[in-house]
Amino acid sequence: MLEKMNDYARRNIPFLFILDFELNQPVVIPLNMAAAQGIYFNIKGVCNYLATTQLPTWINWRTQPMPFEQYEKAFCYVKQQLNYGNSFLVNLTFPTKVETKF
């Protein structure tokens, strides 16, 4: 995955990467191949579809996030450590099961 990303960057090929939390199923493809994989995007007006392209009409997301109390406890701990000066930058993330079908 990293080799592919570095190769695209070295050759100035714009690419899209999608990573799952555990990096088990990474997707790394040149932007010009995304539509062929059923991936459509519009990033600040740069898109890979025409106004006449038939896009999926709905996407159903089912998530199973961790309990709020568990997240709140971790958040408070991180905030406390920031206040102590033990870190200046934190990315507090947790795995969340997401199922989608469209």
C-alpha positions, 0 to 999 in steps of 0.5 A: 500500500505505501509503495503504491502511494509513494509511486503515484506521488513520485509520478505526480498521479493523483490518487484516492486512498481509503483505509479501514481502522485496522488497515485490513482492506486498504484501497489505493487507486488513481483518481481516474480509475475510481469511477470504474470501481464504483467510487464517485467523488466531488472534492471542492468541485473536482469530481469524476462524474458528469451532471448526467451520471446516474449516481446511487440515490441512497446509501444506508449506513449502520454503525455500532459506535462504542458507548458514549460513557466509554468515549467520554472517559477516554476523552476526559483522560486525554483532556487531563493529559493535555492540561498536564502538558504531556502532549500537544496533539492527540488523535483520539479514535476507536474502531467502529463497525460500519455496514453499508449497502447501496 
